[in-house]
Amino acid sequence: MEVNQLLLSQEFLRGEPGAYGLTSKGEQFGSEREHWNGYGGIARRSFETTHYDPAIVEALDLAPENLAKVRETITMRKQAQSAASQLARAEAEKTFKQLMASKEAVAPDKGIDPVKVLMVVAGVVVVVGVSYGIYRGVARIKRVKAERASE
């Protein structure tokens, strides 16, 4: 991370973490190579790597002040990212709590209604009674047919 920031500060790289590219100054000392996993279609994954000539070390200004400035820049970026993440998390939590409060305010009472329970029980009793009546009726019809056949 420090090396990338050092290269960025001395204009060998452009971009931001995770999406760096070589500048024209950087192309004098390095090259970008694309790699992929060998699959096509939806399974294809590719990434680029940057390879530098060891001579770039001579071109870099590695003064302690520059290195300290790079470390400070990295620290400030991490602090800003952390603050933004905390702010986003707090905002998401606030939105979630508001949504849940509005749902609770609109939600009807979920108590058991005794009238509905009575209706369901009565319906079950009727279905069982009709089923038993059909069963007994079919058995009687079979018995009557059997008696007539034996006469």
N, C-alpha and C positions, 0 to 999 in steps of 0.2 A: 504494500500500500504506500509506503513511504517513497519507494523508488518511482512508482507511477506518478505520485504527486510531485516529486522532484523533476521528472521528465516533463510533466505538464507545466510546471512553473517556468521551465527553461525553454518552452515551446517546441519540444520534441514530440509531444502528444497533444491531441485535442480531444474534447469530449468530457465525459464524467465517468465515475466508477461504474464498471460493467459495460461501458460503451465507448471505449477509447479507440482512437485511430491515429495513424501517423500523420504528422504534418510534412510539408516538403522538406523542412530541416531534419525531421526524424527519418525520412526515407533515405537520407544519405548514409545512415548508420544501421538501418533495420529494414525488415520486410514483414508483411503480414501473410500468414498462411492459413488457408481454410481447411478444416478437418471435418469429416462426417463419419457416421457410424456404419456406413455401407448399406443401409437400407433405403428404400424409396417410399414415396407416398407418406402416409400418416406416421410411419415409424421413423422417418428421417430426422436425425438430430445433427446439427452442425454447429461449429464454433470456430472462432479465429484465434490464432495465437500470434504474438509478435516476437520475432527473433532479432536480436541485436548483434552487431559486430562488436567484439571486445574493445575496439578503438573508441567506442562511445564514452568510455570511462575518461579518456583524455579530454573529450569535448565538454564534459559536465563540469559545472562549478560546484565542487564539493566542500565549499567553505563551511565552517561550523555555524556561521550565521544563517546560511541558506538551509542547512539541515534543521536548525532550530525553528526557522520560519515554516518549513514544511510540516514539522511535527505540530506546531501551533495551528496551522491550517487544518490538519487532520482532526485535531482535538476539537476545534470549533465546529467542523462539519458534523462530527459525531454528536456533540452537544445539541446542535440545531436539529439533527435527525431525531434525537431522543425527545426533545421538547415537542417537535411536531407529532411524534408518535403518541406522547402522553396527551397532547391536546386532542388529537383525533380519537383516542380511546375515551377521553372524558366526554367528548361530544357524542360519540356513539352510545355511551352509557346513558347520557341525558335523554337522547332520543328514544332509547329502548324503554326507559322508565316512563316517559310521557306516553308512549304507545301502550304499555301495560296498564297505566292508570286510565287511559281512555277506554280500553277494552273492559276493565273492571267496572267502569261507570256505566257502560252500555249493556253489559252482560246481565241477563235476567236472573232472578233467583233460581238456583238449581235444586230447590227442595223437592221432595217427592209429593206429588199431588195425589191425595187419597182417592179422589174420584177416578182418576186414570187407572190407578191400581185396581180398583173395584171393577172397572170396565174390562181390563185385561183378564182378570180372574173369571169374570162372567163369560167372556168369550171362550176361554179355555174350557170351562165347564160345558158350554153348549157344544163345542166341537167334540169333546169326549163323549157326551151323551148321544149325539147324532151318530158318531162312529160306532158306538156300542149297539145302538138300535139297528144300524145297517148290518152289523155282524150277526146279530140275533135273527134278523129277518132273512138273511141269506141262508143261515143254518136251517131255519124252519122250512124255507122253500125247498132246499135239498132233501129234507126229511119227508116232506109231502110227496115229492116226485118219486122218492125211493119207495114209499108206501103204495103209490099208484102203480108203479112198475111191477111190484110184487103181487098185486091182485090179479 
